[in-house]
Amino acid sequence: MPIYEFSCKDCGHKFEALRLSSSGFKDVTCPKCLGKKVAKQMSTFAPATGGSSASGACESGDCETPYPGCSSGMCGMN
């Protein structure tokens, strides 16, 4: 099941939601304010790799990397 990124038009909160297909977008609500005015955001693709050159902090999820996969140099953002 794909993970889609959304932002709430009411409070600005950004969040992710699992959806089976694009037809499931109409029932998405903001988990912060429960608003129904949400917009699907452009997502980045983070491929799984066999190895990692990331530091221990990033492997544990404690780093400040803006997008998944960027610490490995795969996304072209760094």
C-alpha positions as a Markdown table, in Angstrom:
| # | Residue | x | y | z |
|---|---|---|---|---|
| 1 | Met | 0.0 | 0.0 | 0.0 |
| 2 | Pro | 1.6 | 3.3 | -1.0 |
| 3 | Ile | 2.2 | 6.2 | 1.4 |
| 4 | Tyr | 1.1 | 9.6 | 0.2 |
| 5 | Glu | 2.0 | 13.0 | 1.7 |
| 6 | Phe | -0.6 | 15.6 | 2.4 |
| 7 | Ser | -0.8 | 19.1 | 3.8 |
| 8 | Cys | -3.8 | 20.6 | 5.5 |
| 9 | Lys | -5.2 | 23.7 | 4.0 |
| 10 | Asp | -6.8 | 24.8 | 7.3 |
| 11 | Cys | -3.8 | 24.5 | 9.7 |
| 12 | Gly | -0.8 | 23.8 | 7.4 |
| 13 | His | 0.1 | 20.5 | 9.1 |
| 14 | Lys | 2.0 | 18.1 | 6.8 |
| 15 | Phe | 1.4 | 14.4 | 7.3 |
| 16 | Glu | 1.5 | 11.0 | 5.5 |
| 17 | Ala | -1.4 | 8.5 | 4.9 |
| 18 | Leu | -1.6 | 5.0 | 3.5 |
| 19 | Arg | -4.0 | 4.7 | 0.6 |
| 20 | Leu | -4.9 | 1.9 | -1.7 |
| 21 | Ser | -5.5 | 4.2 | -4.7 |
| 22 | Ser | -6.2 | 7.8 | -5.7 |
| 23 | Ser | -9.9 | 7.1 | -5.1 |
| 24 | Gly | -9.1 | 6.9 | -1.3 |
| 25 | Phe | -8.0 | 10.6 | -1.2 |
| 26 | Lys | -11.5 | 12.0 | -0.6 |
| 27 | Asp | -11.7 | 10.6 | 2.9 |
| 28 | Val | -8.3 | 11.9 | 4.2 |
| 29 | Thr | -8.5 | 14.1 | 7.2 |
| 30 | Cys | -5.8 | 16.1 | 9.0 |
| 31 | Pro | -4.7 | 14.3 | 12.2 |
| 32 | Lys | -4.0 | 17.6 | 13.9 |
| 33 | Cys | -7.1 | 19.6 | 13.3 |
| 34 | Leu | -9.4 | 17.0 | 11.7 |
| 35 | Gly | -9.9 | 19.3 | 8.8 |
| 36 | Lys | -11.0 | 17.7 | 5.5 |
| 37 | Lys | -9.4 | 20.3 | 3.2 |
| 38 | Val | -6.1 | 18.5 | 2.4 |
| 39 | Ala | -3.9 | 18.7 | -0.6 |
| 40 | Lys | -1.8 | 15.8 | -1.9 |
| 41 | Gln | 1.9 | 16.8 | -2.0 |
| 42 | Met | 4.7 | 15.9 | -4.4 |
| 43 | Ser | 6.7 | 13.0 | -2.8 |
| 44 | Thr | 10.3 | 12.0 | -3.3 |
| 45 | Phe | 11.3 | 8.5 | -4.1 |
| 46 | Ala | 13.8 | 6.7 | -1.7 |
| 47 | Pro | 15.1 | 3.5 | -3.2 |
| 48 | Ala | 16.2 | 0.7 | -0.8 |
| 49 | Thr | 19.9 | 0.0 | -1.1 |
| 50 | Gly | 22.1 | -2.8 | 0.0 |
| 51 | Gly | 24.5 | -0.7 | 2.0 |
| 52 | Ser | 24.7 | 2.6 | 3.8 |
| 53 | Ser | 27.2 | 5.3 | 4.1 |
| 54 | Ala | 25.1 | 7.3 | 6.5 |
| 55 | Ser | 26.2 | 8.1 | 10.0 |
| 56 | Gly | 24.8 | 6.2 | 13.0 |
| 57 | Ala | 22.5 | 9.2 | 13.9 |
| 58 | Cys | 20.8 | 9.0 | 10.5 |
| 59 | Glu | 20.4 | 5.2 | 10.6 |
| 60 | Ser | 18.5 | 5.6 | 13.9 |
| 61 | Gly | 16.3 | 8.3 | 12.4 |
| 62 | Asp | 17.8 | 11.1 | 14.5 |
| 63 | Cys | 19.3 | 13.2 | 11.7 |
| 64 | Glu | 18.0 | 16.4 | 10.2 |
| 65 | Thr | 17.8 | 15.0 | 6.6 |
| 66 | Pro | 14.9 | 16.7 | 4.8 |
| 67 | Tyr | 14.1 | 13.7 | 2.6 |
| 68 | Pro | 14.5 | 10.0 | 3.0 |
| 69 | Gly | 17.5 | 8.8 | 1.1 |
| 70 | Cys | 19.3 | 12.1 | 0.9 |
| 71 | Ser | 22.0 | 11.2 | 3.5 |
| 72 | Ser | 23.1 | 8.5 | 1.1 |
| 73 | Gly | 23.6 | 11.0 | -1.8 |
| 74 | Met | 20.9 | 9.1 | -3.8 |
| 75 | Cys | 18.4 | 12.0 | -4.1 |
| 76 | Gly | 20.7 | 14.6 | -5.7 |
| 77 | Met | 19.8 | 17.2 | -3.1 |
| 78 | Asn | 23.2 | 17.2 | -1.4 |
